[in-house]
Amino acid sequence: MLVRSLETGMNIFAVAPSSDPFRGLPKDSRIDFVAMVPYQLQVAMSSPQGIERLNRINTVLVGGATIAAAWQHAIQQLTCRVFSTYGMTETLSHIALQRLNGTNL
């Protein structure tokens, strides 16, 4: 994530590992890109404040585990772009992306 932010000129917010990655961030912080595991996305989507924070993000990458089918409908309601990812340590990045919401699935 650090290399990505340096290469693209983005600011980076480093947060301690948590089920709520928004904890400790200023509420008005602008976030263009975030990577989460499915559990973190579920926690964020479990409150109106979390959904509001997600909808102010441009792109959310979700990886590390599969996303439960029960959350597919809820993800469709988000206005941020959400992608499921698959990557391997050997590639140093993602090798597969699947759009989970929006009109171009």
C-alpha positions as CSV (number, residue, x, y, z in Angstrom):
1,M,0.0,0.0,0.0
2,L,2.8,2.3,0.8
3,V,4.5,1.8,-2.6
4,R,1.1,2.3,-4.4
5,S,0.5,5.6,-2.6
6,L,4.1,6.8,-3.3
7,E,3.8,5.9,-7.0
8,T,0.4,7.6,-7.5
9,G,1.1,10.6,-5.3
10,M,-1.7,9.8,-2.8
11,N,-1.6,10.5,0.8
12,I,-1.5,7.5,3.1
13,F,-3.2,7.0,6.5
14,A,-1.5,4.2,8.5
15,V,-3.8,2.7,11.0
16,A,-3.4,-0.1,13.5
17,P,-5.0,-3.4,12.4
18,S,-8.6,-3.3,13.6
19,S,-12.0,-4.6,12.6
20,D,-12.9,-0.9,12.1
21,P,-10.2,0.7,9.9
22,F,-11.9,4.1,10.1
23,R,-11.3,4.3,13.9
24,G,-9.0,7.1,14.7
25,L,-9.3,8.8,11.3
26,P,-10.7,12.3,11.1
27,K,-14.4,12.0,10.0
28,D,-13.8,14.4,7.1
29,S,-10.7,12.7,5.8
30,R,-10.7,12.2,2.0
31,I,-9.9,8.6,1.1
32,D,-9.5,7.6,-2.6
33,F,-8.4,4.0,-2.2
34,V,-8.6,1.5,0.7
35,A,-7.9,-2.2,1.0
36,M,-9.9,-4.3,3.4
37,V,-10.7,-7.8,4.3
38,P,-14.3,-8.9,4.1
39,Y,-14.8,-8.7,7.9
40,Q,-13.7,-5.0,7.9
41,L,-16.1,-4.2,5.1
42,Q,-19.0,-6.0,7.0
43,V,-18.2,-4.0,10.2
44,A,-18.2,-0.7,8.2
45,M,-21.5,-1.6,6.6
46,S,-23.1,-2.5,9.9
47,S,-23.7,1.2,10.8
48,P,-25.1,4.2,9.0
49,Q,-21.8,6.1,9.8
50,G,-19.7,3.3,8.3
51,I,-21.8,3.3,5.2
52,E,-21.5,7.0,4.9
53,R,-17.7,6.7,5.2
54,L,-17.5,4.0,2.6
55,N,-19.6,6.0,0.2
56,R,-17.1,8.9,0.4
57,I,-14.3,6.5,-0.8
58,N,-13.6,6.2,-4.5
59,T,-12.4,2.6,-4.6
60,V,-12.5,-0.3,-2.1
61,L,-10.4,-3.5,-2.6
62,V,-11.6,-6.4,-0.6
63,G,-9.3,-9.4,-0.4
64,G,-7.9,-12.1,1.9
65,A,-11.0,-14.2,2.0
66,T,-14.2,-14.8,0.1
67,I,-17.2,-12.4,0.5
68,A,-20.3,-14.1,1.9
69,A,-23.2,-14.3,-0.5
70,A,-25.4,-12.6,2.1
71,W,-23.4,-9.4,1.7
72,Q,-23.7,-9.2,-2.1
73,H,-27.0,-7.3,-2.1
74,A,-25.8,-4.9,0.6
75,I,-22.6,-4.2,-1.4
76,Q,-24.8,-3.3,-4.4
77,Q,-26.2,-0.4,-2.4
78,L,-22.8,1.3,-1.9
79,T,-21.9,4.2,-4.2
80,C,-18.1,3.6,-3.9
81,R,-16.5,1.2,-6.4
82,V,-16.0,-2.2,-4.7
83,F,-13.7,-4.9,-6.1
84,S,-13.0,-8.4,-4.9
85,T,-9.4,-9.2,-5.3
86,Y,-7.2,-12.2,-5.5
87,G,-3.4,-12.0,-5.2
88,M,-0.4,-14.0,-4.2
89,T,2.6,-13.0,-2.2
90,E,4.8,-14.0,-5.1
91,T,3.2,-11.5,-7.5
92,L,3.5,-8.6,-5.0
93,S,0.1,-7.4,-6.2
94,H,-3.3,-8.6,-7.3
95,I,-3.7,-11.0,-10.2
96,A,-7.5,-11.0,-10.4
97,L,-10.2,-8.3,-9.8
98,Q,-14.0,-8.7,-9.8
99,R,-16.3,-5.7,-9.7
100,L,-18.9,-6.3,-7.0
101,N,-21.2,-3.3,-7.6
102,G,-22.1,-0.7,-10.1
103,T,-23.5,-1.0,-13.6
104,N,-20.5,-2.6,-15.3
105,L,-20.2,-6.0,-13.5
